[in-house]
C-alpha cells in the first residue's frame, strides 16, 4: 500500500482554539500547495523551506502529526535543493489534504 492510500495517523486531541481555527488552517495548507509549485518553478527553495518549517511546527498543534512530518521533510529537502523529493512530498501533502476534504481523513475535532 502506498503512503497516499494509507489512512492518516490518529488525531491527537485539539484544543478548542485549534478546533475553531482548523478550517482556516487547512485552507492555508491548500494554498501552500500552489505556493510551493510556484516556488519550484523559480527555484525558490527558501520559500519551500519556510513553509515546510511552519507546517512542521503547526501540524501537531492542529492534531496532524503526519502533516508535521511532511513539513519536516519539505524543509529538509528544500535545504538540500532536492527538487524531485520536494515534488514527491508535495504529492503526499496533496493526497493527505484530499483525504481530509473527502471525510476519509482526520479533520474532526
C-alpha positions in Angstrom: 0.0 0.0 0.0 1.4 3.4 -0.9 1.6 6.2 1.6 -1.1 8.1 -0.4 -3.5 5.2 0.3 -2.7 4.9 4.0 -5.1 6.4 6.4 -3.7 9.4 8.3 -2.4 8.8 11.8 -5.0 9.2 14.5 -5.6 12.7 15.5 -4.3 14.0 18.8 -6.7 15.9 20.9 -7.0 19.5 19.7 -7.6 22.5 21.9 -10.9 24.3 21.5 -9.0 27.2 19.9 -7.2 25.0 17.4 -10.5 23.3 16.5 -12.1 26.6 15.9 -9.2 27.7 13.6 -9.0 24.3 11.8 -10.9 25.2 8.6 -8.7 28.2 8.1 -5.5 26.2 8.8 -6.5 23.6 6.2 -7.3 26.3 3.7 -3.9 27.8 4.2 -2.2 24.4 3.7 -4.1 24.0 0.4 -2.8 27.5 -0.6 0.7 26.3 0.3 0.5 23.7 -2.4 0.1 26.4 -5.1 2.9 28.5 -3.4 5.3 25.5 -3.4 4.6 24.8 -7.0 5.3 28.4 -7.9 8.5 28.3 -5.8 9.6 25.2 -7.5 9.1 26.8 -10.9 11.5 29.6 -9.9 13.9 27.5 -7.8 12.9 29.4 -4.7 13.8 26.7 -2.1 13.8 29.3 0.7 10.0 29.8 0.4 9.6 26.0 0.4 11.9 25.6 3.4 9.9 28.3 5.3 6.5 26.7 4.5 7.8 23.3 5.5 9.2 24.7 8.7 5.9 26.3 9.6 3.9 23.2 8.7 6.3 21.1 10.9 5.6 23.4 13.8 1.9 23.8 13.4 0.7 20.3 12.2 0.8 18.7 15.7 -0.9 21.7 17.3 -3.8 21.1 15.0 -3.9 17.4 15.6 -2.0 16.3 12.5 1.4 14.7 13.4 1.6 13.3 9.9 1.4 16.8 8.4 4.2 17.9 10.8 6.4 15.1 9.5 5.6 16.2 5.9 6.7 19.7 6.8 9.9 18.4 8.3 10.7 16.5 5.1 9.8 19.5 2.9 12.1 21.7 5.0 15.0 19.2 4.8 14.6 18.6 1.0 14.4 22.3 0.4 17.6 22.9 2.4 19.2 20.2 0.2 17.8 21.8 -3.0 16.2 18.4 -3.9 13.5 19.3 -6.4 12.3 15.8 -7.1 12.0 15.0 -3.4 10.1 18.2 -2.8 7.7 17.3 -5.7 7.1 13.8 -4.1 6.4 15.3 -0.7 4.1 17.9 -2.3 2.1 15.0 -3.9 1.9 13.3 -0.4 0.6 16.6 1.1 -1.9 17.0 -1.6 -3.2 13.4 -1.2 -3.4 13.9 2.6 -5.4 17.1 2.3 -7.7 15.4 -0.3 -8.4 12.6 2.2 -9.3 15.1 4.8 -11.5 17.0 2.4 -13.5 13.9 1.5 -14.0 12.8 5.0 -11.6 9.9 4.9 -9.1 11.9 7.0 -8.9 13.1 10.5 -10.3 16.7 10.4 -13.0 16.1 13.1 -12.3 18.0 16.3 
